[in-house]
Amino acid sequence: MALSIVNNSTAIGAQGSVNSANNAFTKTIKALSTGLRINSAADDASGLAVSEKLRGQISGLAKAASNAQDAISMLQTAEGAMGSMTSMVQRIRELAIQAGDPAYTTNDRAVLQLEVDQLREEIDRVSNTTEFNTKKLLNGDASGYWSANTDKLEAILTGSVQDGSYVVSATVSAGTSSIYKSNEFKSTTTAALTTASRLSAVASFTDASGNFVLKNTQELTIYANGKSASIFLGQGDTISSAVTKLNTAMEELGLISAGGTGVTYSSGITLQASTIKGEQSDMTFVGSESLIKALAIKQTQQSTNDTVTVNVLSSAGGTNLGTYKTQDGIARNVIDGVDLKVSALTGNSTFNLSIKNNATKAIIGANEGQTLDISIGRIDTVSLGIDNINITNIQGAESATGKLDLALEKINKARSTMGAQMNRLEYTVNNLNITRENMIASESRIRDLDIAQASSDLAAQQVVLQSATAMLAQANTIPSYALQLLA
């Protein structure tokens, strides 16, 4: 090789070796400082792509596990509220059994009814106010939304529902209302009673000792249609004013229309509901023993419920989804997850109904489509069929027991479903954590640095860099040899 001073090819070659050794040394230092084998795509392009995909899965699995745990918490909130409902329904059932005690008077049962009414109100309050992060859980909103073009149709969402529009037709075979009558309105004298006659002129209002039972104003409470209404009768009342007060009470109970007449007088007082038929028209009269004896109101006609035949068509294509005949006004599950309650119908009626699914969708996986729908149906006194519980008489108490047994069965079924979902989600969380652990290990093998190997490489690279640097220094002295020839 020629000896030159312009181009030192030996030094250039040595410089390349120094650069290569320095680059390798720098990469190893960076890797050791970060603990990662891949710090940029240049380190391992395909490995980086796989590693980033695994990282996306790992972070997704962590969040999915968190989602599942939140879903468990939501279900626990709902199930806890249902637990309190179970206790209240059990207490109402206990009161219904207690009302069957033969030693109890109507007044005693009325006291029990006060607690029943409070418990029913509390069940509805719990249904309307139980929330998880402001999301209603037990009023039906956690299952779906519905709308109808009438207030005579109500959709009770009992479980998972699908979006849809329906035509609901109902045919009613009218039942009969209860009729109550008192024939004790006879005069204490030979003179005939008129509506203007005072109650003091009615023989039954004077006891065996000759005392007028309304010398002190007394309260008469009427229970019917799941409600109660009270009136007060006193010395100044006439047959006409008593009839007016009774009409007002029946209107308040929804047994007659506003301004209607449900009470008439003709040699006795007759009470008959006009807008409500069936067992909801049954009335119980509660007051002092002397007042109840004086009124002597007896049931002269037993009630029978309306028979309602409900048919449902799908608006899309007009497919007939089914027909249901009911005597309690509720057509059950003709539409999946929906009970249809119809009320105040006469003859044939047709309504439009729309339902929108609103189930909670929990993402419990790292990829698309890995979700769980959580649908919680409506749980309140209406959906449980105990909104009209009346234990102020033996018949009502006996009937209430059967209704309460069905209500407990519905609550227990809903709680069991939630318990199964909670158990499922706990297994889901365990599976997600195991999968995430394995993916972290896989991603580590691709991206993490083998410290032992890198340390060994670093020592070798240090020696090579030092050697290359020394040789570069030697190569840089070659031009000086040429200068010696010119001296």
C-alpha positions as CSV (number, residue, x, y, z in Angstrom):
1,M,0.0,0.0,0.0
2,A,1.3,3.4,-0.9
3,L,2.4,5.8,1.8
4,S,0.4,9.1,1.5
5,I,-0.4,12.1,3.6
6,V,-3.7,13.2,1.8
7,N,-5.8,10.2,2.4
8,N,-5.1,7.9,5.4
9,S,-7.1,4.9,4.4
10,T,-5.9,2.9,7.4
11,A,-7.2,5.6,9.8
12,I,-10.5,5.8,7.9
13,G,-10.9,2.0,8.3
14,A,-10.0,2.2,12.0
15,Q,-12.5,5.1,12.4
16,G,-15.2,2.9,11.0
17,S,-14.4,0.2,13.5
18,V,-14.5,2.8,16.3
19,N,-17.9,4.0,15.1
20,S,-19.3,0.5,14.9
21,A,-18.0,-0.4,18.3
22,N,-19.3,2.9,19.8
23,N,-22.8,2.3,18.2
24,A,-23.0,-1.2,19.7
25,F,-21.7,0.1,23.0
26,T,-24.3,3.0,23.0
27,K,-27.2,0.6,22.3
28,T,-26.2,-1.7,25.1
29,I,-25.8,1.2,27.5
30,K,-29.3,2.4,26.5
31,A,-30.8,-1.1,26.9
32,L,-29.3,-1.5,30.3
33,S,-30.4,1.9,31.4
34,T,-34.1,1.2,30.4
35,G,-34.1,-2.6,31.0
36,L,-35.7,-3.1,27.6
37,R,-34.3,-5.0,24.6
38,I,-36.5,-3.0,22.2
39,N,-36.4,0.7,22.7
40,S,-37.3,1.7,19.1
41,A,-38.5,0.0,16.0
42,A,-35.0,-0.2,14.7
43,D,-34.1,-2.6,17.5
44,D,-36.6,-5.2,16.4
45,A,-39.3,-4.1,14.0
46,S,-41.5,-7.3,14.1
47,G,-40.8,-7.7,17.8
48,L,-42.0,-4.2,18.5
49,A,-45.2,-4.7,16.5
50,V,-46.0,-7.9,18.5
51,S,-45.0,-6.3,21.8
52,E,-47.3,-3.2,21.2
53,K,-50.2,-5.5,20.3
54,L,-49.7,-7.5,23.5
55,R,-49.5,-4.3,25.5
56,G,-52.9,-3.2,24.2
57,Q,-54.3,-6.6,25.2
58,I,-52.7,-6.3,28.7
59,S,-54.1,-2.9,29.4
60,G,-57.5,-3.9,28.0
61,L,-57.6,-6.9,30.2
62,A,-56.8,-4.8,33.3
63,K,-59.6,-2.4,32.5
64,A,-62.0,-5.3,31.7
65,A,-61.3,-6.8,35.1
66,S,-62.1,-3.4,36.7
67,N,-65.3,-3.3,34.7
68,A,-66.3,-6.7,35.8
69,Q,-65.7,-5.8,39.5
70,D,-67.8,-2.6,39.1
71,A,-70.6,-4.8,37.5
72,I,-70.4,-7.0,40.6
73,S,-70.7,-4.0,42.8
74,M,-73.8,-2.8,40.9
75,L,-75.4,-6.2,41.2
76,Q,-74.6,-6.3,44.9
77,T,-76.3,-3.0,45.3
78,A,-79.5,-4.2,43.6
79,E,-79.5,-7.5,45.3
80,G,-79.0,-5.8,48.7
81,A,-82.1,-3.6,48.0
82,M,-84.1,-6.7,47.1
83,G,-83.0,-8.3,50.3
84,S,-84.7,-5.5,52.2
85,M,-87.8,-6.0,50.0
86,T,-87.8,-9.7,50.9
87,S,-87.9,-8.8,54.6
88,M,-90.8,-6.4,54.1
89,V,-92.8,-8.8,52.0
90,Q,-92.2,-11.5,54.7
91,R,-93.4,-9.0,57.3
92,I,-96.6,-8.2,55.3
93,R,-97.2,-12.0,55.0
94,E,-96.8,-12.3,58.7
95,L,-99.4,-9.5,59.2
96,A,-101.8,-11.2,56.8
97,I,-101.6,-14.4,58.8
98,Q,-102.0,-12.4,62.0
99,A,-105.1,-10.7,60.6
100,G,-106.7,-14.1,60.5
101,D,-106.8,-14.3,64.3
102,P,-110.4,-15.0,65.3
103,A,-110.0,-12.8,68.3
104,Y,-109.4,-9.7,66.2
105,T,-112.0,-7.2,65.3
106,T,-112.2,-5.1,62.1
107,N,-110.6,-2.3,64.0
108,D,-107.7,-4.5,65.1
109,R,-107.1,-5.6,61.4
110,A,-107.3,-1.9,60.4
111,V,-104.3,-1.2,62.7
112,L,-102.4,-4.1,61.0
113,Q,-103.4,-2.6,57.6
114,L,-101.6,0.7,58.6
115,E,-98.3,-1.2,58.8
116,V,-99.0,-3.0,55.5
117,D,-99.6,0.3,53.8
118,Q,-96.4,1.8,55.1
119,L,-94.4,-1.3,54.0
120,R,-95.9,-1.2,50.5
121,E,-94.9,2.5,50.3
122,E,-91.4,1.6,51.4
123,I,-91.1,-1.2,48.9
124,D,-92.0,1.3,46.1
125,R,-89.7,3.9,47.6
126,V,-86.8,1.5,47.5
127,S,-87.7,0.5,43.9
128,N,-87.7,4.2,42.8
129,T,-84.6,5.3,44.7
130,T,-82.1,2.5,44.5
131,E,-79.2,3.7,42.4
132,F,-75.7,2.9,41.4
133,N,-73.7,6.0,40.3
134,T,-77.1,7.7,39.7
135,K,-78.3,4.8,37.5
136,K,-81.8,3.6,38.6
137,L,-81.7,-0.2,39.2
138,L,-85.1,-1.5,40.3
139,N,-87.7,0.7,38.6
140,G,-87.4,-0.9,35.2
141,D,-85.0,1.6,33.7
142,A,-82.1,-0.9,34.0
143,S,-84.0,-3.1,31.6
144,G,-85.5,-0.7,29.1
145,Y,-87.9,2.2,28.3
146,W,-91.4,2.0,27.0
147,S,-94.1,4.4,25.7
148,A,-97.7,3.9,24.8
149,N,-100.4,6.1,23.2
150,T,-102.7,5.6,26.2
151,D,-102.7,5.7,30.0
152,K,-104.8,2.5,30.1
153,L,-101.8,0.4,29.1
154,E,-98.7,-0.1,31.3
155,A,-95.6,-2.1,30.4
156,I,-93.9,-3.8,33.3
157,L,-90.4,-4.7,32.3
158,T,-89.5,-7.9,34.1
159,G,-86.2,-8.8,32.4
160,S,-84.2,-8.5,29.2
161,V,-86.2,-6.9,26.4
162,Q,-85.6,-6.2,22.7
163,D,-86.3,-3.0,20.7
164,G,-89.7,-3.2,19.1
165,S,-93.0,-1.7,18.3
166,Y,-96.3,-3.5,18.9
167,V,-100.0,-3.3,18.4
168,V,-101.8,-4.4,21.6
169,S,-105.5,-5.1,21.4
170,A,-107.6,-5.9,24.5
171,T,-111.2,-7.3,24.7
172,V,-113.0,-7.0,28.0
173,S,-115.7,-9.2,29.3
174,A,-117.0,-7.0,32.2
175,G,-117.1,-8.4,35.7
176,T,-119.3,-7.2,38.5
177,S,-118.9,-4.7,41.3
178,S,-119.5,-5.4,45.0
179,I,-122.8,-4.1,46.3
180,Y,-123.2,-3.1,50.0
181,K,-126.5,-2.2,51.6
182,S,-127.9,-1.2,55.0
183,N,-131.6,-1.9,55.6
184,E,-131.5,-0.5,59.2
185,F,-132.6,3.0,58.3
186,K,-135.9,2.8,60.1
187,S,-137.6,5.6,62.0
188,T,-137.7,5.6,65.8
189,T,-141.3,6.9,65.3
190,T,-144.1,6.1,63.0
191,A,-143.1,9.0,60.7
192,A,-141.2,7.9,57.5
193,L,-137.6,8.9,57.1
194,T,-136.6,11.2,54.3
195,T,-133.1,12.3,53.1
196,A,-133.5,15.4,55.3
197,S,-134.0,13.3,58.5
198,R,-131.2,13.5,61.0
199,L,-129.3,10.4,61.8
200,S,-130.6,10.7,65.4
201,A,-134.0,9.8,63.9
202,V,-132.7,6.5,62.7
203,A,-133.6,3.7,65.2
204,S,-130.3,1.8,64.8
205,F,-128.3,4.9,65.9
206,T,-129.8,4.7,69.4
207,D,-128.4,2.1,71.6
208,A,-130.2,-0.1,74.1
209,S,-129.7,2.5,76.8
210,G,-131.3,5.2,74.7
211,N,-128.1,7.0,73.9
212,F,-127.4,8.4,70.5
213,V,-124.2,6.8,69.2
214,L,-123.1,9.9,67.4
215,K,-123.3,12.1,70.5
216,N,-119.6,12.5,69.9
217,T,-118.4,12.8,66.3
218,Q,-117.0,9.5,65.1
219,E,-114.7,8.5,62.2
220,L,-115.6,5.9,59.6
221,T,-112.7,4.7,57.4
222,I,-113.4,2.8,54.2
223,Y,-110.7,0.5,52.7
224,A,-111.0,-0.4,49.0
225,N,-108.9,-0.4,45.8
226,G,-105.7,-0.5,47.8
227,K,-106.5,2.8,49.4
228,S,-108.4,4.2,52.4
229,A,-110.6,7.2,52.9
230,S,-112.2,8.6,56.1
231,I,-115.3,10.5,56.8
232,F,-116.7,11.9,60.1
233,L,-120.3,11.6,61.2
234,G,-121.8,13.6,64.1
235,Q,-125.0,14.9,65.7
236,G,-125.7,17.4,62.9
237,D,-125.6,14.9,60.1
238,T,-128.6,14.0,58.1
239,I,-129.2,11.0,55.9
240,S,-128.5,13.3,52.9
241,S,-125.2,14.6,54.3
242,A,-124.1,11.1,55.2
243,V,-124.8,9.9,51.7
244,T,-122.8,12.9,50.3
245,K,-119.8,12.1,52.5
246,L,-119.9,8.4,51.5
247,N,-120.0,9.5,47.9
248,T,-117.0,11.7,48.4
249,A,-115.1,8.9,50.0
250,M,-115.9,6.5,47.2
251,E,-114.8,9.1,44.7
252,E,-111.5,9.5,46.6
253,L,-111.0,5.7,46.5
254,G,-111.5,5.7,42.7
255,L,-114.7,3.5,43.0
256,I,-116.8,6.1,41.2
257,S,-116.1,8.8,38.7
258,A,-115.6,12.5,39.8
259,G,-119.0,13.9,40.7
260,G,-120.6,10.4,40.3
261,T,-123.1,8.7,42.5
262,G,-122.1,5.5,44.1
263,V,-124.3,5.8,47.2
264,T,-128.1,6.0,47.0
265,Y,-130.9,6.1,49.7
266,S,-134.2,4.5,49.4
267,S,-135.4,3.1,52.7
268,G,-131.8,2.1,53.3
269,I,-128.4,3.1,52.0
270,T,-126.8,1.2,49.0
271,L,-123.1,1.5,48.0
272,Q,-122.0,0.3,44.6
273,A,-118.8,1.0,42.7
274,S,-119.2,2.1,39.0
275,T,-115.7,2.5,37.7
276,I,-114.0,-0.4,39.5
277,K,-115.1,-4.0,39.3
278,G,-113.8,-7.2,40.8
279,E,-112.0,-7.6,44.1
280,Q,-110.8,-4.0,44.0
281,S,-114.4,-2.9,44.5
282,D,-114.6,-4.8,47.8
283,M,-115.0,-2.4,50.7
284,T,-114.2,-2.8,54.4
285,F,-115.8,-0.4,56.9
286,V,-113.8,0.4,60.0
287,G,-115.0,2.5,63.0
288,S,-116.2,2.1,66.5
289,E,-118.2,-1.0,67.3
290,S,-121.3,1.1,68.0
291,L,-121.0,3.0,64.7
292,I,-120.5,-0.2,62.6
293,K,-123.4,-1.8,64.4
294,A,-125.6,1.3,63.7
295,L,-124.7,1.4,60.0
296,A,-125.2,-2.4,59.7
297,I,-123.7,-2.4,56.1
298,K,-123.6,-5.8,54.6
299,Q,-122.3,-7.1,51.3
300,T,-125.3,-8.2,49.1
301,Q,-123.4,-8.9,45.8
302,Q,-120.0,-10.6,45.5
303,S,-117.6,-9.0,43.0
304,T,-116.1,-10.8,39.9
305,N,-113.1,-9.5,38.0
306,D,-113.1,-8.4,34.4
307,T,-111.9,-11.1,32.0
308,V,-109.4,-9.4,29.6
309,T,-108.1,-11.0,26.5
310,V,-104.9,-9.4,25.3
311,N,-103.5,-10.0,21.8
312,V,-100.1,-8.6,20.6
313,L,-99.0,-8.0,17.1
314,S,-95.5,-7.0,16.0
315,S,-95.7,-3.7,14.1
316,A,-93.0,-4.9,11.7
317,G,-94.8,-7.5,9.5
318,G,-97.8,-7.8,11.7
319,T,-96.7,-11.1,13.2
320,N,-99.0,-12.4,15.9
321,L,-96.9,-12.8,19.1
322,G,-99.6,-14.4,21.1
323,T,-102.8,-14.1,23.2
324,Y,-103.2,-14.0,26.9
325,K,-106.5,-14.2,28.9
326,T,-106.3,-12.7,32.4
327,Q,-108.6,-11.9,35.3
328,D,-106.1,-9.7,37.2
329,G,-105.6,-7.3,34.4
330,I,-102.0,-8.4,33.6
331,A,-101.0,-10.3,30.5
332,R,-97.7,-12.0,31.3
333,N,-94.7,-12.4,28.9
334,V,-96.6,-12.3,25.6
335,I,-93.6,-10.0,24.7
336,D,-90.4,-11.5,26.1
337,G,-89.5,-9.8,29.4
338,V,-92.7,-7.7,29.5
339,D,-95.9,-7.9,31.4
340,L,-98.8,-5.8,30.1
341,K,-101.2,-4.2,32.6
342,V,-104.5,-2.9,31.2
343,S,-107.0,-1.0,33.3
344,A,-110.2,0.9,33.0
345,L,-111.2,-0.7,29.7
346,T,-114.6,-1.2,28.2
347,G,-115.3,-3.3,25.1
348,N,-112.5,-3.6,22.6
349,S,-109.5,-1.3,22.6
350,T,-106.3,-1.1,20.5
351,F,-103.1,0.6,21.5
352,N,-99.6,1.2,20.2
353,L,-96.6,0.2,22.3
354,S,-92.9,0.9,21.8
355,I,-90.1,-0.7,23.8
356,K,-86.4,0.3,23.9
357,N,-83.7,-1.9,25.4
358,N,-81.6,-0.2,28.0
359,A,-79.7,-3.1,29.6
360,T,-76.3,-2.3,31.1
361,K,-73.6,-3.5,28.7
362,A,-70.4,-4.3,30.5
363,I,-67.2,-4.8,28.5
364,I,-65.5,-7.8,30.2
365,G,-62.8,-8.5,27.6
366,A,-60.0,-6.8,25.7
367,N,-61.5,-7.2,22.3
368,E,-64.7,-6.2,20.4
369,G,-67.8,-8.2,21.2
370,Q,-66.6,-9.4,24.6
371,T,-69.5,-7.9,26.6
372,L,-72.1,-9.0,29.1
373,D,-75.6,-7.6,29.1
374,I,-77.0,-7.0,32.6
375,S,-80.8,-6.5,32.6
376,I,-82.6,-5.8,35.9
377,G,-86.4,-5.9,35.8
378,R,-88.8,-3.8,37.7
379,I,-89.4,-4.8,41.3
380,D,-92.2,-2.9,43.1
381,T,-95.6,-3.6,44.5
382,V,-97.3,-3.5,41.0
383,S,-94.9,-5.9,39.4
384,L,-95.1,-8.1,42.4
385,G,-98.9,-8.0,42.4
386,I,-99.3,-6.8,46.0
387,D,-100.3,-3.1,45.3
388,N,-103.8,-3.8,46.5
389,I,-103.2,-5.9,49.6
390,N,-106.1,-5.5,52.0
391,I,-106.1,-7.4,55.3
392,T,-108.9,-5.5,57.0
393,N,-111.1,-8.5,56.6
394,I,-110.6,-12.3,56.7
395,Q,-111.2,-12.8,53.0
396,G,-108.6,-10.2,52.1
397,A,-106.1,-11.6,54.5
398,E,-106.5,-15.1,53.1
399,S,-106.2,-13.9,49.5
400,A,-103.2,-11.8,50.4
401,T,-101.2,-14.8,51.6
402,G,-101.3,-16.4,48.1
403,K,-100.3,-13.1,46.4
404,L,-97.4,-12.6,48.9
405,D,-96.1,-16.1,48.2
406,L,-96.0,-15.3,44.5
407,A,-94.3,-12.0,45.2
408,L,-91.6,-13.7,47.3
409,E,-91.1,-16.2,44.5
410,K,-90.5,-13.4,42.0
411,I,-88.1,-11.6,44.2
412,N,-86.2,-14.8,45.0
413,K,-85.9,-15.6,41.3
414,A,-84.6,-12.1,40.5
415,R,-82.1,-12.4,43.4
416,S,-81.0,-15.8,42.2
417,T,-80.4,-14.5,38.7
418,M,-78.2,-11.7,40.1
419,G,-76.3,-14.1,42.4
420,A,-75.5,-16.3,39.4
421,Q,-74.3,-13.3,37.4
422,M,-72.1,-12.2,40.3
423,N,-70.6,-15.6,40.5
424,R,-70.0,-15.6,36.8
425,L,-68.3,-12.2,36.9
426,E,-66.1,-13.3,39.8
427,Y,-64.9,-16.2,37.6
428,T,-64.5,-13.7,34.7
429,V,-62.2,-11.5,36.9
430,N,-60.1,-14.5,37.8
431,N,-59.8,-15.6,34.2
432,L,-58.9,-12.0,33.0
433,N,-56.2,-11.8,35.7
434,I,-54.7,-15.1,34.7
435,T,-54.8,-14.2,31.0
436,R,-53.2,-10.9,31.7
437,E,-50.4,-12.5,33.8
438,N,-49.6,-14.9,31.0
439,M,-49.6,-12.1,28.4
440,I,-47.3,-10.0,30.5
441,A,-44.9,-12.9,30.7
442,S,-45.0,-13.3,26.9
443,E,-44.5,-9.6,26.3
444,S,-41.6,-9.6,28.7
445,R,-39.8,-12.3,26.8
446,I,-40.1,-10.2,23.6
447,R,-39.3,-6.8,24.9
448,D,-37.4,-7.0,28.2
449,L,-33.7,-7.2,28.3
450,D,-31.6,-10.2,29.4
451,I,-29.4,-8.3,31.9
452,A,-26.8,-11.1,32.2
453,Q,-26.4,-11.3,28.4
454,A,-26.3,-7.5,28.0
455,S,-23.7,-7.1,30.8
456,S,-21.5,-9.7,29.1
457,D,-21.9,-7.9,25.8
458,L,-21.1,-4.6,27.4
459,A,-17.8,-5.9,28.7
460,A,-16.8,-7.2,25.3
461,Q,-17.9,-4.0,23.6
462,Q,-15.8,-1.9,26.0
463,V,-12.7,-4.0,25.1
464,V,-13.4,-3.7,21.4
465,L,-14.1,0.1,21.7
466,Q,-10.8,0.6,23.6
467,S,-8.9,-1.5,21.1
468,A,-10.4,0.3,18.1
469,T,-9.7,3.6,19.6
470,A,-6.1,2.7,20.2
471,M,-5.6,1.4,16.7
472,L,-7.2,4.6,15.4
473,A,-4.6,6.5,17.3
474,Q,-1.8,4.4,15.7
475,A,-3.3,4.8,12.2
476,N,-3.3,8.6,12.7
477,T,0.5,8.5,13.1
478,I,1.1,6.9,9.6
479,P,1.3,10.3,7.7
480,S,4.1,11.3,10.0
481,Y,6.2,8.6,8.5
482,A,5.9,10.2,5.1
483,L,7.2,13.5,6.6
484,Q,10.3,11.7,7.8
485,L,11.2,10.9,4.2
486,L,11.0,14.6,3.3
487,A,13.3,15.7,6.1
